[in-house]
Amino acid sequence: MSIISTESTNTTTGTEISTDTSTMLTCLSCGMPIESGEYCDHCTDETGALQSFDDRFSRMTQWQLRSNPGETQQEAEQATLEYLATMPAWRDHPRVVAPE
């Protein structure tokens, strides 16, 4: 089993995550492992461009609901926003930045 380090280094091609066996790139939008580039196939459109925040938020919320069947829609949306706030592609997006 590989343990992913909590420390990461931003690069121009995704985020490098060190594990006990190797270093892998992760999608800047969702954190999925990728081989190259900045974003995984789930987060990009047919041209390779990052999908809109609303599209990603909706799909990630649906994934959250499937993964946690007891959660309400509101709980899943909150968990998704909290997770997206940790992703380099979204951490400065107005929907995930807490109001001051």
N, C-alpha and C positions, 0 to 999 in steps of 0.2 A: 504494500500500500504506500503510495506517495503522499507525503504531507506537504501541502502548499504553504510556503512562507507567507506571513502577513505583510512582509515588506515587498514592495514592488517598485520597479523603475519604469517611468514613462519613456517610451521611445517614439520615433516617428512611425513605426510600424507595429502598433499594438502596445500592450503592456507586458513586460517580461515578468514572469513569475518563476521563482526558483523553487524547485522541489528537491527531494532528497536524491533523485536520480538524474535530473536534467533541468534545463530551463526551457519554458515554453511561452509562446505568445498567447495572449488572450484578447478577445474582442473588446474594443474600447466602449462599446455600447452595452453589452450584456455579460461579459466575462467568460464566454465560452472559449475553449482552447481553439486556436487557429494555427495554421502552418505559416501564413504570411499575410501581409497587409495590415489594415487597421480594424476591419469589421468582418464578422462571420456572415455566411450566406443567409442566416435567419434575419439579420439586421439590415440587409441591403436589398435594393430593388434589382430589376433585371439588368440595369446598366452598371451595377456595382456601387451606386450612391447610397448613402445612409438613408434609411426610411425616416419619415417624419416622427417627431416625438409622440404624437397622438397614436400613430400606427403601432409603434413599439410599446407604448404604455398599454394599449388595449390588448395586444397579443401577450405581453408579459403578465398582465393581470389575469388573463384567461389561463395561462400556464400555472400561475399561483393558485387559482381556484381548483384546477385539476390535481395539483400536487398536495393541496391541503383541503380536502372535501368539507371539513367542518367550518371553514372560514366563511364569513359573509362577504358580499361584494365590497362593502366599505373597508373591511379588514384587509382584503386582498389588495385593494387600491392603495391603502396606506403602506402596506408592506412593500409593494412595488415601487412607490415613490421613494421610500427609505432606501431601497436597494439601488435605484437609479441615481440617487444622490451620491453614491460611491463610485459610479462609473464615469471615467474621464469625458466621455461624449456628452453626458447629461448633467454633470454636477453643477454647472452654472446656468442651467435652464430655469426660467422663472417658475415653472411648476414644481420644481424640486428644491428650490432655494427657500429656506424659511424666511418669512417676513420679519423685518427687524423692529 
